[in-house]
């Protein structure tokens, strides 16, 4: 594939086989996502920073969501995971979601990059915006679209609040009884709570 010039900027794109091209794209993506958020960072801008054609970014990663997942070293791609979890329907989604999440948490332990992202989001507004925008588009919008009940996006956000709370309490604060609890026990407890958010009336009256 021949190198191409981006219109008007005079920069030549790297060939797909050039050493370090993928890494250069990931480095540029991390900087753009961190500084401009998920929505503000465009594939064209990331490609320009890396000195490649935007088509080459798509060649390596396919979508902006997949690029974000790779740049932030997410252990799973929500673009693949969420449709898989939603496939059987909303019924039982709470337990399916918790079983998968706790399995990933226990498998990765302190090497889980999600923990670093949660820590950063708590103290840095830019990191919080980046995570909020990505999770909204990649996960919460999709869950909301599958909910056949009132206020679907609020329900999806309630689910997210529970999951972030689990990460904080079990992994970051390491509350001893919670950290030591059997995984399936937690799947049942938290799964029922998340399922209530998904399907039961929100109004307590």
VEXVEX-954181 format. One record per atom (N, C-alpha, C): x, y, z; atom name. Coordinates in steps of 0.1 Angstrom, whole numbers, plus 5000, padded with zeros to 4 digits. Atoms other than C-alpha are relative to their C-alpha. Layout:
! residues N
R  east  north    up  atom
R     X      Y     Z    CA
...
This chain:
! residues 205
R  east  north    up  atom
R  5009   4988  5000     N
R  5000   5000  5000    CA
R  5009   5012  5000     C
R  4991   4988  5002     N
R  5016   5033  4989    CA
R  4996   5010  5011     C
R  5002   4989  4991     N
R  5020   5062  5013    CA
R  4991   5010  4994     C
R  5009   4989  5005     N
R  4994   5089  5010    CA
R  5002   5012  5008     C
R  5000   4988  4992     N
R  4993   5125  5019    CA
R  4986   5004  5004     C
R  5013   4995  4996     N
R  4965   5138  5040    CA
R  4998   5014  4994     C
R  5002   4988  5007     N
R  4948   5167  5022    CA
R  5004   5012  5009     C
R  4997   4987  4994     N
R  4964   5201  5031    CA
R  5010   5000  5011     C
R  4991   4999  4989     N
R  4987   5190  5058    CA
R  5015   4996  4997     C
R  4987   5003  5005     N
R  5017   5177  5038    CA
R  5007   4989  5007     C
R  4994   5010  4992     N
R  5023   5148  5062    CA
R  4998   4987  4992     C
R  5001   5012  5008     N
R  5030   5114  5046    CA
R  4996   4989  5010     C
R  5004   5011  4992     N
R  5013   5083  5060    CA
R  5010   4989  5000     C
R  4991   5012  5000     N
R  5033   5053  5071    CA
R  4994   4988  4994     C
R  5005   5012  5006     N
R  5030   5020  5054    CA
R  4996   4991  5011     C
R  5005   5010  4990     N
R  5011   4992  5072    CA
R  5011   4992  5007     C
R  4989   5008  4995     N
R  5043   4973  5076    CA
R  5011   5007  5008     C
R  4990   4992  4993     N
R  5063   5001  5092    CA
R  5001   4996  5014     C
R  4998   5004  4986     N
R  5078   4991  5125    CA
R  4995   5011  5009     C
R  5004   4991  4991     N
R  5061   5008  5154    CA
R  4988   5008  4997     C
R  5012   4993  5004     N
R  5031   5021  5135    CA
R  4988   4999  5009     C
R  5011   5002  4991     N
R  5005   5005  5157    CA
R  5003   5006  5014     C
R  4997   4994  4987     N
R  5023   5016  5188    CA
R  4999   5016  5000     C
R  5001   4986  5001     N
R  5025   5052  5175    CA
R  4985   5004  5000     C
R  5015   4997  5000     N
R  4987   5052  5169    CA
R  4995   4999  5014     C
R  5005   5001  4987     N
R  4981   5039  5204    CA
R  5005   5011  5009     C
R  4994   4989  4993     N
R  5004   5065  5219    CA
R  4992   5013  4998     C
R  5008   4988  5004     N
R  4986   5093  5200    CA
R  4986   4999  5005     C
R  5014   5001  4995     N
R  4952   5079  5210    CA
R  4999   5002  5015     C
R  5001   4997  4985     N
R  4960   5079  5247    CA
R  5001   5015  5003     C
R  4999   4986  4997     N
R  4970   5115  5246    CA
R  4988   5007  4996     C
R  5012   4993  5004     N
R  4940   5126  5226    CA
R  4988   4996  5009     C
R  5011   5004  4992     N
R  4915   5106  5246    CA
R  5001   5006  5014     C
R  4998   4994  4987     N
R  4930   5118  5279    CA
R  4997   5015  5000     C
R  5001   4986  5000     N
R  4930   5154  5268    CA
R  4987   5005  4995     C
R  5012   4995  5007     N
R  4898   5157  5247    CA
R  4988   4991  5003     C
R  5011   5009  4998     N
R  4876   5129  5260    CA
R  4998   4990  4989     C
R  5003   5010  5011     N
R  4862   5100  5240    CA
R  4994   5006  4988     C
R  5007   4994  5011     N
R  4839   5120  5219    CA
R  5008   5011  4993     C
R  4993   4990  5006     N
R  4862   5149  5213    CA
R  5012   4996  4992     C
R  4989   5005  5007     N
R  4891   5128  5201    CA
R  4996   4993  4987     C
R  5005   5006  5013     N
R  4886   5120  5164    CA
R  5011   4991  4995     C
R  4991   5009  5007     N
R  4902   5093  5144    CA
R  5010   5007  4991     C
R  4991   4992  5009     N
R  4915   5119  5119    CA
R  5011   5007  5008     C
R  4990   4993  4992     N
R  4932   5138  5147    CA
R  5011   4991  5005     C
R  4990   5010  4995     N
R  4948   5107  5162    CA
R  5009   4995  4989     C
R  4991   5004  5011     N
R  4960   5096  5128    CA
R  5010   5011  4996     C
R  4991   4990  5003     N
R  4975   5130  5122    CA
R  5011   5001  5010     C
R  4989   5000  4990     N
R  4994   5129  5155    CA
R  5009   4989  4998     C
R  4991   5011  5002     N
R  5007   5095  5146    CA
R  5007   5000  4987     C
R  4994   4999  5013     N
R  5016   5105  5111    CA
R  4996   4990  4990     C
R  5005   5010  5009     N
R  4994   5080  5094    CA
R  4987   5005  4994     C
R  5013   4998  5006     N
R  4963   5080  5072    CA
R  4989   4995  5009     C
R  5011   5005  4991     N
R  4930   5077  5091    CA
R  4996   4985  4996     C
R  5003   5013  5004     N
R  4923   5046  5070    CA
R  5008   4989  5006     C
R  4991   5010  4994     N
R  4953   5029  5085    CA
R  4996   4997  5015     C
R  5005   5002  4987     N
R  4939   5035  5120    CA
R  4988   4989  5000     C
R  5011   5009  5001     N
R  4907   5017  5109    CA
R  5005   4986  4996     C
R  4994   5012  5004     N
R  4929   4990  5093    CA
R  5004   4992  5012     C
R  4995   5006  4988     N
R  4944   4982  5127    CA
R  4989   4997  5010     C
R  5009   5001  4989     N
R  4915   4987  5150    CA
R  4985   4999  4997     C
R  5014   5002  5004     N
R  4882   4988  5131    CA
R  4991   5011  5003     C
R  5009   4990  4995     N
R  4864   5013  5152    CA
R  5007   5009  5010     C
R  4994   4991  4990     N
R  4871   5042  5175    CA
R  4999   4993  5014     C
R  5002   5007  4987     N
R  4857   5021  5204    CA
R  5011   4990  5002     C
R  4990   5010  4998     N
R  4881   4993  5197    CA
R  5014   5006  5002     C
R  4987   4993  4998     N
R  4910   5018  5195    CA
R  5001   5005  5014     C
R  5000   4996  4986     N
R  4900   5032  5229    CA
R  5003   4988  5009     C
R  4998   5012  4992     N
R  4899   4997  5243    CA
R  5015   4996  5000     C
R  4986   5004  5001     N
R  4934   4989  5230    CA
R  5009   5011  5007     C
R  4992   4989  4995     N
R  4948   5023  5240    CA
R  5000   5000  5016     C
R  5001   5000  4985     N
R  4935   5020  5276    CA
R  5002   4987  5006     C
R  4997   5014  4996     N
R  4943   4983  5278    CA
R  4989   4994  5008     C
R  5011   5006  4994     N
R  4908   4973  5287    CA
R  5002   4984  4999     C
R  4999   5015  5002     N
R  4907   4935  5294    CA
R  4990   4994  4991     C
R  5010   5005  5009     N
R  4876   4931  5273    CA
R  4995   5012  4991     C
R  5006   4990  5009     N
R  4860   4950  5244    CA
R  4985   5000  5002     C
R  5014   5000  4997     N
R  4825   4961  5254    CA
R  4992   4999  4987     C
R  5007   5002  5012     N
R  4816   4962  5217    CA
R  4997   4985  4996     C
R  5003   5014  5002     N
R  4818   4924  5217    CA
R  4993   4994  5012     C
R  5006   5006  4988     N
R  4809   4917  5253    CA
R  4985   5004  5002     C
R  5013   4996  4997     N
R  4777   4937  5256    CA
R  4989   4993  4992     C
R  5009   5008  5008     N
R  4759   4921  5226    CA
R  4999   4986  5005     C
R  5000   5014  4995     N
R  4769   4887  5240    CA
R  4992   4999  5012     C
R  5007   5001  4988     N
R  4755   4894  5274    CA
R  4985   5003  4998     C
R  5014   4996  5003     N
R  4723   4910  5259    CA
R  4993   4990  4992     C
R  5006   5010  5009     N
R  4718   4881  5235    CA
R  4988   4992  5005     C
R  5012   5008  4995     N
R  4695   4860  5257    CA
R  4989   5009  5005     C
R  5010   4991  4995     N
R  4675   4891  5267    CA
R  5003   5006  5013     C
R  4998   4993  4988     N
R  4672   4913  5297    CA
R  4998   4991  5012     C
R  5002   5010  4989     N
R  4660   4884  5319    CA
R  5013   4993  5003     C
R  4988   5006  4996     N
R  4689   4872  5339    CA
R  5013   5008  4997     C
R  4988   4992  5004     N
R  4712   4900  5327    CA
R  5008   5004  5012     C
R  4993   4996  4988     N
R  4721   4911  5362    CA
R  5010   4990  5004     C
R  4991   5011  4996     N
R  4736   4877  5371    CA
R  5011   4998  4990     C
R  4990   5002  5011     N
R  4753   4873  5337    CA
R  5011   5010  5001     C
R  4991   4989  4999     N
R  4769   4907  5340    CA
R  5009   4999  5012     C
R  4992   5001  4988     N
R  4781   4902  5376    CA
R  5010   4988  4999     C
R  4992   5012  5001     N
R  4794   4867  5369    CA
R  5012   5003  4991     C
R  4989   4997  5009     N
R  4815   4879  5340    CA
R  5009   5011  5006     C
R  4992   4989  4994     N
R  4827   4911  5358    CA
R  5009   4995  5011     C
R  4992   5005  4988     N
R  4838   4893  5390    CA
R  5010   4990  4995     C
R  4990   5010  5006     N
R  4855   4866  5369    CA
R  5012   5008  4995     C
R  4989   4992  5006     N
R  4876   4893  5351    CA
R  5008   5006  5012     C
R  4994   4994  4989     N
R  4883   4911  5384    CA
R  5009   4990  5008     C
R  4992   5010  4992     N
R  4895   4879  5402    CA
R  5011   4995  4992     C
R  4989   5006  5009     N
R  4915   4867  5372    CA
R  5012   5010  4999     C
R  4990   4990  5002     N
R  4934   4900  5367    CA
R  5006   5006  5013     C
R  4995   4995  4988     N
R  4937   4911  5403    CA
R  5005   5015  4999     C
R  4995   4987  5000     N
R  4958   4942  5408    CA
R  5006   5005  4986     C
R  4996   4996  5014     N
R  4969   4941  5371    CA
R  4989   5005  4991     C
R  5012   4996  5008     N
R  4934   4950  5360    CA
R  5001   5015  4997     C
R  4999   4985  5004     N
R  4937   4984  5341    CA
R  4988   5008  5004     C
R  5012   4993  4996     N
R  4901   4992  5350    CA
R  5002   5007  5014     C
R  4998   4994  4986     N
R  4912   4999  5386    CA
R  5007   5013  4999     C
R  4993   4988  5002     N
R  4937   5025  5375    CA
R  4991   5011  4994     C
R  5009   4990  5006     N
R  4910   5042  5353    CA
R  4990   5005  5010     C
R  5010   4996  4990     N
R  4885   5042  5382    CA
R  5007   5010  5010     C
R  4993   4991  4991     N
R  4911   5057  5405    CA
R  5002   5014  4994     C
R  4997   4987  5007     N
R  4920   5084  5379    CA
R  4987   5008  4999     C
R  5013   4993  5002     N
R  4883   5092  5373    CA
R  4995   5007  5013     C
R  5005   4994  4987     N
R  4877   5099  5410    CA
R  5007   5013  5002     C
R  4992   4988  4996     N
R  4904   5126  5412    CA
R  5003   5009  4988     C
R  4997   4992  5012     N
R  4908   5139  5376    CA
R  4987   5002  4991     C
R  5012   4997  5008     N
R  4878   5156  5358    CA
R  5002   4995  4985     C
R  4998   5005  5014     N
R  4893   5148  5323    CA
R  4999   4985  4999     C
R  5001   5015  5000     N
R  4896   5111  5332    CA
R  4986   4996  5002     C
R  5014   5003  4998     N
R  4861   5111  5345    CA
R  4992   5002  4988     C
R  5007   4997  5012     N
R  4848   5127  5313    CA
R  5002   4990  4990     C
R  4996   5010  5010     N
R  4867   5103  5291    CA
R  4993   4987  5003     C
R  5007   5012  4997     N
R  4853   5073  5310    CA
R  4985   5001  4998     C
R  5014   4998  5001     N
R  4818   5087  5312    CA
R  4995   4999  4985     C
R  5004   5000  5014     N
R  4816   5093  5275    CA
R  5002   4986  4993     C
R  4998   5013  5006     N
R  4831   5059  5265    CA
R  4990   4990  5005     C
R  5009   5009  4994     N
R  4810   5039  5289    CA
R  4986   5003  4995     C
R  5013   4997  5005     N
R  4779   5058  5278    CA
R  4997   4995  4986     C
R  5002   5004  5014     N
R  4784   5051  5241    CA
R  5002   4985  4999     C
R  4997   5014  5002     N
R  4799   5016  5244    CA
R  4991   4990  5007     C
R  5007   5009  4991     N
R  4778   5001  5272    CA
R  4986   5005  5003     C
R  5012   4995  4995     N
R  4751   5022  5287    CA
R  4989   5002  4990     C
R  5010   4998  5011     N
R  4733   5033  5255    CA
R  4995   4987  4995     C
R  5004   5013  5005     N
R  4732   4997  5244    CA
R  4991   4992  5010     C
R  5009   5006  4990     N
R  4718   4984  5277    CA
R  4987   5007  5000     C
R  5013   4992  5000     N
R  4692   5012  5277    CA
R  4991   4996  4988     C
R  5008   5003  5012     N
R  4681   5003  5242    CA
R  4993   4986  5001     C
R  5006   5014  4999     N
R  4674   4967  5253    CA
R  4990   5000  5011     C
R  5009   5000  4988     N
R  4653   4977  5284    CA
R  4986   5004  4995     C
R  5014   4997  5004     N
R  4616   4975  5278    CA
R  4992   5005  5013     C
R  5006   4995  4988     N
R  4606   4997  5308    CA
R  5002   5015  4999     C
R  4999   4985  5000     N
R  4603   5034  5317    CA
R  5014   5004  5004     C
R  4987   4994  4997     N
R  4634   5056  5320    CA
R  5012   4990  4998     C
R  4989   5010  5002     N
R  4658   5031  5304    CA
R  5014   5005  5003     C
R  4986   4995  4998     N
R  4689   5053  5305    CA
R  5003   5002  5015     C
R  4998   4999  4985     N
R  4684   5060  5343    CA
R  5003   4986  5005     C
R  4998   5014  4995     N
R  4681   5022  5348    CA
R  5014   4995  4996     C
R  4986   5004  5003     N
R  4714   5016  5329    CA
R  5010   5007  5008     C
R  4991   4993  4991     N
R  4731   5043  5349    CA
R  5000   4995  5014     C
R  5001   5007  4987     N
R  4719   5027  5381    CA
R  5008   4987  5000     C
R  4992   5012  5001     N
R  4735   4995  5370    CA
R  5015   5003  5000     C
R  4986   4996  5000     N
R  4767   5013  5363    CA
R  5005   5004  5013     C
R  4996   4995  4987     N
R  4767   5029  5397    CA
R  5003   4988  5009     C
R  4997   5012  4992     N
R  4765   4994  5413    CA
R  5013   4994  4996     C
R  4988   5006  5004     N
R  4793   4981  5392    CA
R  5013   5008  5004     C
R  4989   4992  4996     N
R  4816   5010  5399    CA
R  5002   4999  5015     C
R  5000   5002  4986     N
R  4807   5006  5436    CA
R  5007   4987  5004     C
R  4993   5013  4997     N
R  4818   4970  5435    CA
R  5015   5001  4998     C
R  4986   4998  5002     N
R  4851   4979  5420    CA
R  5007   5008  5011     C
R  4994   4992  4989     N
R  4857   5006  5446    CA
R  5001   4992  5013     C
R  5001   5006  4987     N
R  4846   4986  5476    CA
R  5008   4987  5001     C
R  4994   5013  4999     N
R  4860   4952  5467    CA
R  5015   5000  4996     C
R  4987   5000  5006     N
R  4892   4960  5448    CA
R  5009   5012  5005     C
R  4992   4989  4997     N
R  4903   4995  5457    CA
R  5000   5002  5015     C
R  5000   4999  4986     N
R  4892   4999  5493    CA
R  5003   4986  5007     C
R  4998   5013  4995     N
R  4894   4961  5498    CA
R  4993   4997  5013     C
R  5007   5003  4987     N
R  4867   4958  5525    CA
R  5001   4985  5002     C
R  4995   5013  4998     N
R  4878   4926  5541    CA
R  4989   4989  4997     C
R  5010   5010  5002     N
R  4845   4906  5542    CA
R  4995   4999  4986     C
R  5004   5000  5014     N
R  4835   4917  5507    CA
R  5011   4994  4991     C
R  4989   5005  5008     N
R  4869   4909  5493    CA
R  5001   4985  5001     C
R  4999   5015  4997     N
R  4868   4874  5509    CA
R  4988   4992  4996     C
R  5013   5007  5002     N
R  4832   4866  5500    CA
R  5001   4991  4987     C
R  5001   5009  5012     N
R  4825   4837  5476    CA
R  4994   5008  4988     C
R  5005   4993  5013     N
R  4820   4849  5440    CA
R  4986   4998  4997     C
R  5013   5003  5004     N
R  4788   4831  5434    CA
R  4990   5006  5010     C
R  5009   4993  4991     N
R  4773   4846  5466    CA
R  4998   5014  4996     C
R  5001   4987  5005     N
R  4781   4880  5453    CA
R  4992   5002  4987     C
R  5008   5000  5012     N
R  4767   4872  5419    CA
R  4985   5000  5003     C
R  5014   5001  4996     N
R  4734   4863  5435    CA
R  4995   5013  5006     C
R  5005   4988  4992     N
R  4732   4893  5458    CA
R  5000   5012  4990     C
R  4999   4988  5009     N
R  4744   4920  5433    CA
R  4992   4998  4988     C
R  5007   5003  5012     N
R  4728   4903  5404    CA
R  4985   5003  5001     C
R  5015   4997  4997     N
R  4693   4906  5420    CA
R  4998   5015  5000     C
R  5002   4986  4999     N
R  4699   4942  5427    CA
R  5001   5007  4986     C
R  4999   4995  5014     N
R  4710   4950  5391    CA
R  4988   4996  4992     C
R  5012   5004  5007     N
R  4681   4930  5378    CA
R  4988   5008  5004     C
R  5011   4991  4995     N
R  4657   4951  5399    CA
R  5001   5013  4993     C
R  4998   4988  5007     N
R  4672   4982  5383    CA
R  4995   4999  4986     C
R  5003   5002  5014     N
R  4666   4967  5349    CA
R  4985   4999  4997     C
R  5014   5004  5003     N
R  4630   4955  5352    CA
R  4989   5004  5009     C
R  5010   4997  4990     N
R  4612   4965  5384    CA
R  4997   5014  5000     C
R  5004   4986  4999     N
R  4593   4997  5390    CA
R  5010   5008  5008     C
R  4991   4991  4993     N
R  4615   5026  5400    CA
R  4993   5008  5011     C
R  5008   4992  4991     N
R  4588   5044  5419    CA
R  4996   4991  5012     C
R  5003   5008  4989     N
R  4585   5030  5454    CA
R  4986   5002  5006     C
R  5014   4998  4995     N
R  4549   5043  5459    CA
R  4991   4989  4996     C
